Amino acid sequence: MLRNVLETWGYQVEECSDGNEAFACLSRVDGPRLALLDWSMPGMDGIQVCQRLRQEHPSLKYYLILVTGRSEDTDVQTALRSGGDDFVSKPWSELVLQARIEVGFRTIAMHRTIDEYASRMQALADSRAAQLVHSDRLALLGVLAASVAHEINNPASFLAVNLQTIEDLWPSVEASVAGPVSTLHKSRADSMVQEMPSILREMKDGLARIRQITSELRSFSRTGASCVRSVDAVQALQKAMRMCSVRVKNTIDIRVDLPPSLPGAMADEGKLIQVFANLIMNANDAMEDSAVRRLYIDSIVSPSHCELRFRDTGPGVPADRIDSLFQPFFTTKPVGKGTGLGLHISRGIMEEFGGVLMHDVPAEGGARFTARLPLATGAGS
Amino acid sequence: MNRRLMIVDDEEAIRDSLARHYSLAGYQVETACDGLDALGKMAKIPCRVVVSDIMMPRLDGIGMLRVFRKEYPMTRTIMISGFVSLGNALACMKLGAETCIFKPFEDLSELDRDVEAAFAFHERWETKLLELRGLKGQSG
């Protein structure tokens, strides 16, 4: 009878004869979302159906109306507290029921709109966060431009010098091959023969260095999704050090005490280089006014993790600033130097790998940052 | 006439290739790997012209120029650099460097010309001093 009325109002109706059936029907992904539930049903009563639906499918937006002969205030309270949205006492009026069902569908539609907004806001927040990581990387690239210029310009220079030498001496070589020549030609041709192996070796090394820096630059500036896989942290550190080299080589003394390689750790290499470069540049800036400017880098390996530790001989983080160290836009640097995002973003990157970035105050003084990464072999356990 | 030239660069391949180039061009070439090394070598064998990098460990090109200005005021210094800031370039100018050439060089014509001009400066004065001392013949 109710079915007929509901269909007349234009709704599609599914009927269930007891609580268990109703629960199964409403649990379906494509099941109805608005339900008129009788309070007293065999198996599971209406109240229990409400409770279980709310417990087991908290993300689904239901509108549950309990239909019952009870009408005590306590009954209404029980129904609403167990997850019901509305309560209709028998005998019900068709007019009122129709209005209440309309309220139900309106509420469901509203929930959907809110969910949609929420997921759009979440997507926006995610993409902004990714942009921040990328812009920190671009800012670092600016800092590292010096190293890149150095690593390309120097080899390009000695390549040019060597080309010039070959060009200068070549006519004497040609003349010597053609026939008898003057002593000057002879001695210049001899020089060419003598110097050629060194010239070739230098030119090959120069090309290799240019190739190396451009390929590292490419992997560093690569955007898009992370590629988390087994990475040797020592190699990533060496790349980061090479990128920072020109900026720090005459200002701080980096003492590295690491094995030639570490067990593979789970990370995206480009982002790990970003973290390490941030830590090196931070140490460099922190020690600007220190008498001893040294950065010690060492490692600790446990069965499940490997840690790289960066200890500087700077003034350390002021005690009242330690709590805000990893907050976004926190910086001890003067305006115009440092965005205050480096540590915040670095910690985010480490957490993305399932690792952590920690700060502590070592007994020797200064500041120590520890980057802990899960080992690739232990990652599944 | 002494044509002694010193190349100062912390990059071995640049040092070696420039030394080779200028040796073949007929100069007597000394090399040093940074400012401190250069000062040590200058004390033993003074060079009239120095071609030097700016960014170097221990003592950079600017610190070296500062000492040259006091101790070897006649030495002509040509700076070469792969990453030169305006501040660096101005400091080189104030400290009396001849010029600043940016790496990478396309070819060596600019550096060759400046090296030659720096030696010509010395030769000009050498001639003048000889004239003054009356040691040079009437034909000069």
HADDOCK unambig.tbl for C-alpha pairs under 7 A between the chains (distance, minus, plus):
assign (segid A and resid 146 and name CA) (segid B and resid 83 and name CA) 6.24 0.50 0.50
assign (segid A and resid 149 and name CA) (segid B and resid 82 and name CA) 6.51 0.50 0.50
assign (segid A and resid 149 and name CA) (segid B and resid 83 and name CA) 6.38 0.50 0.50
assign (segid A and resid 150 and name CA) (segid B and resid 82 and name CA) 5.60 0.50 0.50
assign (segid A and resid 150 and name CA) (segid B and resid 83 and name CA) 6.46 0.50 0.50
assign (segid A and resid 153 and name CA) (segid B and resid 82 and name CA) 5.58 0.50 0.50
assign (segid A and resid 153 and name CA) (segid B and resid 103 and name CA) 5.57 0.50 0.50
assign (segid A and resid 153 and name CA) (segid B and resid 104 and name CA) 4.72 0.50 0.50
assign (segid A and resid 154 and name CA) (segid B and resid 82 and name CA) 6.61 0.50 0.50
assign (segid A and resid 154 and name CA) (segid B and resid 103 and name CA) 6.76 0.50 0.50
assign (segid A and resid 154 and name CA) (segid B and resid 104 and name CA) 6.46 0.50 0.50
assign (segid A and resid 156 and name CA) (segid B and resid 104 and name CA) 5.50 0.50 0.50
assign (segid A and resid 157 and name CA) (segid B and resid 103 and name CA) 6.00 0.50 0.50
assign (segid A and resid 157 and name CA) (segid B and resid 104 and name CA) 4.48 0.50 0.50
assign (segid A and resid 157 and name CA) (segid B and resid 105 and name CA) 5.46 0.50 0.50
assign (segid A and resid 158 and name CA) (segid B and resid 13 and name CA) 6.37 0.50 0.50
assign (segid A and resid 158 and name CA) (segid B and resid 14 and name CA) 5.06 0.50 0.50
assign (segid A and resid 158 and name CA) (segid B and resid 17 and name CA) 6.15 0.50 0.50
assign (segid A and resid 160 and name CA) (segid B and resid 105 and name CA) 6.59 0.50 0.50
assign (segid A and resid 160 and name CA) (segid B and resid 106 and name CA) 6.40 0.50 0.50
assign (segid A and resid 160 and name CA) (segid B and resid 107 and name CA) 5.93 0.50 0.50
assign (segid A and resid 161 and name CA) (segid B and resid 17 and name CA) 6.17 0.50 0.50
assign (segid A and resid 161 and name CA) (segid B and resid 18 and name CA) 6.53 0.50 0.50
assign (segid A and resid 161 and name CA) (segid B and resid 107 and name CA) 6.94 0.50 0.50
assign (segid A and resid 161 and name CA) (segid B and resid 108 and name CA) 6.68 0.50 0.50
assign (segid A and resid 162 and name CA) (segid B and resid 17 and name CA) 6.12 0.50 0.50
assign (segid A and resid 164 and name CA) (segid B and resid 107 and name CA) 6.86 0.50 0.50
assign (segid A and resid 165 and name CA) (segid B and resid 21 and name CA) 5.88 0.50 0.50
assign (segid A and resid 202 and name CA) (segid B and resid 13 and name CA) 6.32 0.50 0.50
assign (segid A and resid 250 and name CA) (segid B and resid 57 and name CA) 5.31 0.50 0.50
